[in-house]
């Protein structure tokens, strides 16, 4: 009985994990927007991927991101998160 409950809990956790994670990311993004002007951090941007690095073009800025400082990339249905060394997300 105890093993079957644990297996059922594990299966439900696997199914719900992606939705819970996405909800947490959206909630954190919304709280960042409420704290002040974070347009460089959040919002729609154009990214040009090249051999020497990535160029991010926003509404009011253009920035080069060298490949050496990218630690991880998260790809979702409606967004792409680029994690830099020393930062939480871009």
N, C-alpha and C positions, 0 to 999 in steps of 0.2 A: 504494500500500500504506500509506504513512504517513498519507495523508489519511483513508483508511477507518478506520484505527485511532483517529485523533483523533475522527472522527465517532461511532464506536462508544463511545468513552470518554465523550464529551459526552452521548450519549443515556442511558447507564447512570447518569451523574452526575445528570441531571435526574430520573430515576426514583427514585434513592436519596436525593436531597437532603432531601425532606420528612421521611422516616423518621429520617435522621441528625440533622436539626435538632430534632425532637421528643425524640429520645433525649438530646441535649445539654441541652435545657431541663429534662427530668426529672432528669438527673444533677445539675445545678446546684441544683435545688430540694431534692433529697435532701441535698446537702452543706450547704445553709443550715439545714435542720432539725437536722442533727447538731451544728451549732455552738452551738446554744442555743435559747431560746424565741423562735420566729419566728411565733407564731400570728397576729400582726397582718399579717404579710407573706404567709403561705400558709394554706391551709385554705378551708373553705366559708364564703361570705359572701352577704349579700343586697345587691343594688345597686338603688337607686331613681334613675332618670334623670329629671331635671327641667330646667326652663328655665334656672335659675340655677346649676346644677351637679349633681353626682352625690352621693348619700348612700350610704355604705357602712356596713352594719350587720353587725358580727361578733358572736362569742359574748360578748365582754367589752368591746366598744367600739362607738361610732358616730362616723363621721367624714364631714365634708363635703369634697368635692373640687371646686374651681371649674373650670369648663371651660377657663379660660385656662392652667392648668398641665398639661393633658393634651397630650402631644406625639404619641402614637401609640396605637393599640389593636390587639392581636393576638387573633384569634378562632380557637380550635381546637375539636376535637370535644368535649373534656372540660374545657376551661378558657378563660377570657378574661383576657388580660393587658393591663393599662392602664399605659402608660409615661408617667411624669410628668417634667416638666422638672426636671433635677437628680437624678433617681432612675433606677434601672435597670428597675424593674418593680413593680407593685402587685398 
